[in-house]
């Protein structure tokens, strides 16, 4: 298995987006769940109120509902995280006569595809407790069964140094001080970045009042203390950047000194050696200049930072290359390859339908569009083998039950779709943006040395 060095170059590719798709934007919020990417709100010419889901496998966008009593309004510089089947959206507005007493937390049920009241998990006997006020430009990360929220721009107070935690099990908020042992922490901060690795949260840069920063801080959840990680090298002063945890490191991209000076540098910080390295770019590959964008890491190497079993999630390798999606995106089982055989790719047409053919006569008609008894029409979207290709059974109840049991076993064995995605980083939106054009989507892949 090739070893990824700190100096491994990266390849940038722009992903063309077809409609329907969200318009280009900045100051929006993104997160990933079950192999999908969710995008909410942000700003174009004005503040937006739309909600989208992106299928990485199909390269397709679906607009979701963002209406109803429990849904958020127009938001910008808010956060969105995923935890056990729910999306948690926080902030994105400032206190005013209209919003001051409004809850600044919204919850989306992924399975039911609807917004639910954030107090839904509380019992009726619970008294409403304190919670953070409305704010923008804060950070939010998931650590265990908690969401940690730091800083943000709060009304007339400006940058905040408040540090809050939300217990997903009880939906109760509490304040984290972090000063028990004399550590003052990052101080007032907004438009910064934060990631989680093991039991710690790492916070970089942002604005302290009106001044950009380039400091890196670590919050240890075990002893509840802050540590300043000093290093002369690394990124310059940045705000509006985005960061994700990758294996035993942090990848930080973009940002700038102001909204008019976006950068395109990709930095990697090693949590083990505590050093920064600028990631080189392959010749002919040009990353975009971006600020107030979102970075989303997909694949097992981006999951390992918060999963205890992350080391077991790496995809198998073939000739030094990852097998994309564990070979689950082919129109028929590749039984002729064997366990260590090569991979043969077929170009798929977007208007072609693939079916499960059960007889030689039907297989002879594989170039025809099949309906009715000739085969099962499964649509024109390339999807996972164990879900897309259903066997045609001879109508006995016993056979149907056996089929259902086999499918459940397959799904349980395969686990989460996200575990089988290749490692890639998506950069969505950000300034400069294109008015009324599909959202700018870039893919970054680190190459093996």
NORDA-V278418 format. One record per backbone hydrogen bond with DSSP energy under -0.5 kcal/mol. NH is the residue of the N-H (numbers start at 1). CO is the residue of the C=O. If there is no record, write none. Layout:
NH/CO ; NH/CO
This chain:
5/3 ; 8/5 ; 10/280 ; 11/445 ; 13/443 ; 15/441 ; 16/14 ; 24/434 ; 24/437 ; 26/43 ; 27/292 ; 29/40 ; 31/38 ; 33/36 ; 36/33 ; 37/54 ; 38/31 ; 39/52 ; 40/29 ; 41/50 ; 42/75 ; 43/26 ; 44/46 ; 48/42 ; 51/64 ; 52/39 ; 53/62 ; 54/37 ; 55/53 ; 55/60 ; 56/35 ; 56/54 ; 59/55 ; 60/55 ; 61/20 ; 62/53 ; 64/51 ; 71/68 ; 75/48 ; 76/92 ; 77/27 ; 79/90 ; 81/88 ; 83/86 ; 86/83 ; 87/108 ; 88/81 ; 89/87 ; 89/106 ; 90/79 ; 91/104 ; 92/135 ; 93/135 ; 100/96 ; 102/99 ; 106/89 ; 107/116 ; 108/87 ; 109/114 ; 110/85 ; 110/108 ; 111/85 ; 113/109 ; 114/109 ; 116/107 ; 120/117 ; 121/118 ; 122/119 ; 126/123 ; 136/153 ; 137/77 ; 138/77 ; 139/150 ; 141/148 ; 143/141 ; 143/146 ; 146/143 ; 147/166 ; 148/141 ; 148/146 ; 149/147 ; 149/164 ; 150/139 ; 151/162 ; 152/189 ; 153/136 ; 154/152 ; 154/158 ; 155/153 ; 157/154 ; 158/154 ; 158/155 ; 160/152 ; 160/189 ; 164/149 ; 165/174 ; 166/147 ; 167/165 ; 167/172 ; 168/145 ; 168/166 ; 171/167 ; 172/167 ; 174/165 ; 176/163 ; 177/175 ; 182/179 ; 184/182 ; 189/160 ; 190/207 ; 191/137 ; 192/137 ; 193/204 ; 195/202 ; 197/200 ; 198/305 ; 200/197 ; 201/219 ; 202/195 ; 203/217 ; 204/193 ; 205/215 ; 206/213 ; 206/238 ; 207/190 ; 208/211 ; 209/207 ; 210/208 ; 211/208 ; 212/210 ; 213/206 ; 213/238 ; 217/203 ; 218/227 ; 219/201 ; 220/218 ; 220/225 ; 221/199 ; 221/219 ; 224/220 ; 225/220 ; 226/178 ; 227/218 ; 229/216 ; 229/227 ; 230/228 ; 238/213 ; 239/256 ; 240/191 ; 242/253 ; 244/251 ; 246/249 ; 247/301 ; 249/246 ; 250/269 ; 251/244 ; 252/250 ; 252/267 ; 253/242 ; 254/265 ; 255/290 ; 256/239 ; 257/261 ; 261/258 ; 263/255 ; 263/290 ; 267/252 ; 267/265 ; 268/277 ; 269/250 ; 270/268 ; 270/275 ; 271/248 ; 271/269 ; 272/248 ; 274/270 ; 277/268 ; 279/266 ; 282/10 ; 285/282 ; 286/284 ; 287/285 ; 290/263 ; 290/288 ; 291/431 ; 292/240 ; 293/240 ; 294/428 ; 296/426 ; 298/424 ; 300/421 ; 302/299 ; 303/299 ; 304/300 ; 306/303 ; 307/303 ; 310/307 ; 312/309 ; 313/310 ; 318/321 ; 321/318 ; 323/316 ; 324/322 ; 325/420 ; 326/323 ; 327/324 ; 328/325 ; 335/333 ; 337/334 ; 338/335 ; 341/338 ; 345/343 ; 352/349 ; 354/379 ; 357/355 ; 363/359 ; 364/360 ; 365/361 ; 365/362 ; 366/363 ; 368/365 ; 370/368 ; 374/371 ; 375/372 ; 376/356 ; 377/375 ; 378/354 ; 382/380 ; 383/381 ; 385/328 ; 387/384 ; 388/384 ; 389/385 ; 390/388 ; 393/391 ; 395/393 ; 400/396 ; 401/397 ; 402/398 ; 403/399 ; 404/400 ; 405/401 ; 406/402 ; 407/403 ; 408/404 ; 409/405 ; 410/406 ; 411/407 ; 412/408 ; 413/409 ; 414/410 ; 415/411 ; 419/416 ; 420/417 ; 421/418 ; 424/298 ; 425/444 ; 426/296 ; 427/442 ; 428/294 ; 428/426 ; 429/440 ; 430/25 ; 431/291 ; 435/433 ; 437/434 ; 439/22 ; 442/427 ; 443/13 ; 444/425 ; 445/11 ; 447/9 ; 449/3
